[in-house]
Amino acid sequence: MEKINIGILGYGVVGVGVAKLLKQKKQLLEDRTGAVLYLKTIADIDTTTDRGLDIGDTQLVSDANLIIDDPGIDIIVETIGGETIAKAFILKALENKKHVVTANKALLAGHGNDLVKTARKNLVDLAFEASTGGCMPIIKSLRESLVANDIKSMSGILNGTCNYILTKISKDGSEFETALKDAQELGYAEAEPSLDIDGFDTAHKLAILNSLAHGMEINLNDIHVEGIRNITPVDIEFAKEFGYTIKLLAIGKIHKEHVEARVHPTMIPNSNPLSYVDTSMNAIVIDADATGQTMLYGHGAGMMPTASAVLSDIADIARNIISGTKRRVPILGYPEDNIKPIEILPMEELYTRYYLRFEAQDHPGVLSKISGILGENNISIKSVHQKGRKTNGKVPIVMITHIAKEAWVQKALKEISKTDSVVGDPVVIRIEEAAQE
């Protein structure tokens, strides 16, 4: 039985999980791959802390170059994270003709095009199933299972931290800061949570998925990103009254010449299965022309779910090695020569529905003035709700629009904010559902 030697760069949570599966599932992996997957070396700057795992004859070293330069190692697993040292290590490994497996979505989203070119030049594989959706096989689904489909749209909950916080606000009526603190205490959120709660982690994942779905170069910079800091129990309660749930969604849609790509809090109807995805779970709905809608659901993070996805990549590469093939499946699902730049639709060109909430002065004519400005900007109102819940002498006015253009809405809101009819900035949440105009 052929022996495949593996090295791991980074021995934190995910690195330990990968090592644990390689050790504990040794026989199962041999039975399924037809190869011995041998963990030869692990590199980490901390070689003394007890990780609670007996690694046997595996070496634990502090110098990553001992793995990268080892001619006997076939596959290198990068679990360091970040976009600096991890990038340098991966590029060197690829140049040394090593196959690389990574869960590093930030690196892939920001520098993936360069990494793919380097892997191509050196005729090696770069695999990243664990980068998006944790244990959900979304990468393999787009790259292989849906190969005969044009992907029309993708809508996903791809960040467990945000989903936990929104669930906590929805179920318990918690304020954002309280829900965030709870998420941090449970280990769902980092001490510095900006990457998650401001939507950037989700944007990294959407950039990767767009490339796989549409054969486009990875483009992170043009994705519209908003986080969940300004979501309040008030808006979640209004959403419930209207039959909606608020989720942080990654949304990707194909147009004739553009790809729509946006990350922001979104109201979805309770008939949408994503509305039932709670706590730290992830899910994505893919709408393709041959299959219709397909939904994947699972743990988006965590030691063992992420390690499981890493092992799926290791097994794929090991099978290629023992069969004498390389790069059997293109890294981004399309041969590199077929990957092209596709522009992302400017956000101001978006057409969708909107939830608008204003804190209005409690005097006559306010509703008429707001409605008038919206009408002057081509925005048609589907429903208006003016409740008697005064807050500091102000009355919330909530409107649901028909489909409108983002540019029209932003222009109207600026005009409304300049009047003496409202206090503070209006709340805007986009609605994602099949239009019934």
N, C-alpha and C positions, 0 to 999 in steps of 0.2 A: 504494500500500500504506500503510495507516494506521500512524502512528508512536506507540508507547507509550513514554513517558518514565519512567525508573526512577531512584530514589535509594536509596543504601545508607547506613544508619546503623551505623557500626562497621566498621573495616577490619582486623580480626584474621584468624584462621585461616578462619572461615566466610565472612566478608565478602570476603576475597581469592578464596576458591573460587567464590563467586557471580559476582564480577567476571570471573574467568577464564572461566567457562562462557559468560557473556554475550558476551564478546569472541571467544573461540575457537570457539564454536558458533553464531555469528551467522547464517550461512546456513541451517544446519539448523533453527534456531529460527524463522526467517522462513518456511521451507518448511512447517513443521508448524503454525504458528499463523496464517499469513497476515498477520502484522504485523511491523513493524520494532521490536524490543525494544532501545531505546536507553538505555544507561547514561549519564545526564546528569551526576549528581553523586554523590560519595562524601564522607561526613563522618566524621572521626576526630580525636581530640585530637592524634594523632601524624601530622603531614603530611610528615615528612622521611625516615622509615625506608624503605629500598628493599624493597619486597615481591616483587621479581623479576617484576613484571608490567608490561608497557607498556599503560597505560590510554588512550593516544591523546588524543582531545580531551575525555575525561571530566574534569570538575573535581574536585580533591581539596581539601576545605575543612575547617576546624576547627570551624565553627559548624553544629550540626545543624539549627538553625532556618532556615538558608538552603535546606535541602531541604524541611522541613516547611511553610514558608510560601511555597514556590515554586508559583504557580498552574499552571505548566506541567508539573509532575511528577504522574503518574497513580498510580504504585505505589511505596510505600516499603517497603524491606526492612530489618527491625531485626535486627542481629546483635551487639548490645552485650552482652546477657545481664543477669542480675540483676533485682531487683524494684523498683528505685528510679527511676533516671533513665530506664531503658528504659520503665517504665510511664508516666512523664510524657510522654515523646516519643510513644509510641503513642497515648495518649489525645488529645494535641494533633493528631496526624496524622489520627485518625479524625474529630475535630471539624472539621478542615479539609477534610473530604470526600475524604480520600486512602484508597485501598485499602492494606491493610497485610499484609505477609507476615512471619512471625516463626518462629524455631526455639526460642523461649524457654519451655521447659516449666515452669520454676519460676514464672514470671510468670502463665502460663495457669492452672496448678494453683491458685495462690493468689488470683488476681484475675480469672480468665477470665470469670466471670459479669458483672462490671462492664464488661469490654472488649466482650463480646458485646452488652450493652445499648447501649453507646455506638455501636458499629458499626450496630446496628439503627436507632437514632435518626437517624443521618446517612446511612442507605441506602448503606453501603459494605461491602466484604468484608473479613473478617479470616481469613487462611489460615495453617495451621501444620502442614503435612505433615511438616516436618523436626523437629518437637518430640518425636516419639516413634518410636523404632525406626530412626532414621537414614534410609537409603534404602529401607527396607521400606515399601510403600504401605499402611500399616495404617489411616491416617486415611481415605483415599479408599475403602478396602475397607469400613470400617464405615459411612461416610457415604453411599456410593453403591452399591458392588457388592453389598452384603448387605442392601439396603433392604427386601427382601421377607421377611427372616428375623427371628425372635426369637432373640436371642443368648443361649444358655444359659450358656456359660462361656467364659472366656479364661484361658490360662496362658502366661506369657511370660518369657523371659530378656531383659531390657531394659536391662541395664547391662554394657557390655563390660569395664569395670575389674573388677567382681566376678567375672564369668565367667572372665576371664584368671587371676585369683588362685586361684579354686577349681580350675581346670584345672591350674595349676602345682602346687598341693598334691596333687592326685590323681595326676598323671603322675610327678612328681619326688619326692613325699614331703616337699616343702618345708614349713617352718613358715609361719604366716600372715605374720609380719613380713618374712621373707625373700622371700616371693612378692610382697608389697606393694612392697618396695624394687625388685624386678626390674621390676614393672609401671611404677613411677615412672621408672626409667632408660630404659624403652622408650617413654615418653610416653603410656602407657595410663592412668596415674593422675596426678592433680594432686599438687603438693607438700603441700597440705592436702586429704587425700582423703575427709574425713568424709562429704560429701554423697553420694558413691558407696558407700563400704563400709558405711555405716550404713543404707543402704536408701532414703534420702530421694529421691534422683534417680529411682529406680524407682517410688516412691510418686507422684511428680509425674506420671509418665507414666500410671500406672494411673488416677489421678483423671480425666485427660483421656479415656482410653479408656472408662471407665465411663459418662461423660456421653454419648459418641457411641453406645455400645452400647444404652443403656437410656432415653435421653431424659430424663436427670436433671440437675439442677444440678450443676456441678462441686463436689465435696466432697473436699478433701484432709485436713481435720482429723480425720475419723473413720476413716481407713484405719489398720489395725494395721501397724506397721513394725518390723522387726528387721533388723540387718545381719549381716555374716559374720565379725566380729572373733573370735568364739569357736569357729569351726570349726577342728578339729584334724586332723592326719593320722590319728590314732587312729579318729575317727568316720568318716572317709572310707574307711579300710580295712575297718571293720565294715560300712559300707554296701555295699562291693564284695562282701563275703562273702555278704550277703543278697540280692545281685542288684539293688542300688540305686545311683544316682548322686545326689550332693548338688548342687543348683543354687539360686541365689537366684531365686525366682519371684515374679512379680506374678500374683496369682490373683483373678479376679473371677467371681462366679456370681450368677445371679438366683434369688431365692426369691419366694414369693407376694407378700410385702409388703416385702421387704428386698433389698438387694444385698450380697453377701458380698465384702469387699474387704480383701486382706491381702498384705503383702510380708514374706517371711522365707525363711531357708534351708529347703529342702524336699528330702526324699528321694523320688525318682521311680524307678520300675522301669526297667531297661535296655531294656525293650520300648517305652518312650516315646521318640519321636524327639527330644524336647528333651534327652535324656540324651547325645546325640551332638553337641550344639552346644558346641564348645570354643573356647578362646582368647578373643578379644575379640568374637566374633560374637554377634549377637542373633537371636532367633526368637520367634514367638508362634503358639500353636494356638488357633483360634477354633472353638467347637462351636456350630453354629446348627441350627435345626430343619429347614430345607429342604435345606441343603447338607451337613449332617454336619460333620465336622472339616476345617478348612482350615489349612494351615501356611504362614507367611511366614518367610523366612530371609534375612539379609543383614548388611551392616556397619551397626552402630548408631551410629557416630560417624565422625569423620574429615572432612578438608576437602572432598574431592570427593563422597563419598556424601551428606553433609549438604547441600552445595550443589546436588546433583542434585535432592533433595527440594524445596528452595526454588524451583528453576526450574520444577518441576511446578506449584507454586502460581502463580508468575508467569504461566505459560502459560495456566492456567485463567482467571485474571482478565483477561488480555489478550484471550482469545477472547470473554469476556463483553463487554468494552468494544467490540470491533469489531462484535459482533452487536447492540449497543444494549441489552443486558440488564444487570441488576444483581442480585446476591444470588440467582442462579439456584438454587444449592444452599445450604440453611440452614447456618450456621456450625457448629452442633453436630449436624447431621443431622436435626433436627426443627425445624419452625417455632417461633420463640421462645414463642408462646402455648401450645405443647404440651409445653414443658419444665417438669418439675415436681420438687419435692424428693422424693427417695426416701431413706429412712433406710438407713444401712449397718448390717448385722447386728453387734451387739456381739460382741466377740471371745470373751467367755465363753460365748456361745451356740453356738459352732462345734462341729460333730461331725466328727471325722476320726480317723485312726490316728496313733500316736506311736511314735517311737524314743526310748527312755530309757536313759541310761547313768549308772551309779552307781559311784563309787570306794568300795568296801566294805571294811570291816575284815575281816581274814582270820581269822574265828572262827565256830564253829557257830551256826546259827540266824538269820544275817543275811538270807539269801534268803527264809526263811519270814516274817520280820518285814516286809520290804519288800513281798512279795506280799500279806501280810495287810492292810497299810494300803491298797494299791491295791484289793484286793477290797472292803474296807469303803467305798470311794468309787465303787463300781459300775464299776471298770475291770477288764476281762477281758484276761488275758494270752494272746497267740497263741503266743509262743515266748520262751524264756529261754536266754541264752548266758552261761555263767560260765567264763571262760578262766583259765588258770593264769599269765597274764602279770602278774606282780607289779610294781607301780611304787611304790617307797618303802614296801614292805610292804603295799600295798593291791591288791585284786583287782577288775578291772572286771566289773561285772554289767550285761549289756545285755538289755533287754526290748523286744519289739515287741508293741504292744497291738492288740486289736480296736478297732472304732470306739468312741470315748468322747467325752464332752463336755469342752471346754476347761476349764470351771469345775471339774469333778471332778478333772482331772489336776493343775491348779495347786494345789488344796486338798491333794491327796494328797502332792504333792512338798514342800509346806511342812511337812507332818507328818513325812515321812520325814527331811527335813533336820534336824529337831529331835532325832532319835534319835542314839544313839552308834554306830549301825551304818554310817554313811557319813561320808565326809570331803568337804568342799566342796559346791558346788551341783551338783545333777544336771544332766546335759546333756539337753535336750529338742529333738528335731527332728521336725517334723510330716511325715507321709507322705501323698503325694497319688497315689491310684490308684483304679481302679474296685474297689469293695468286693466281696470274695468271702466273705461271712459264712456 
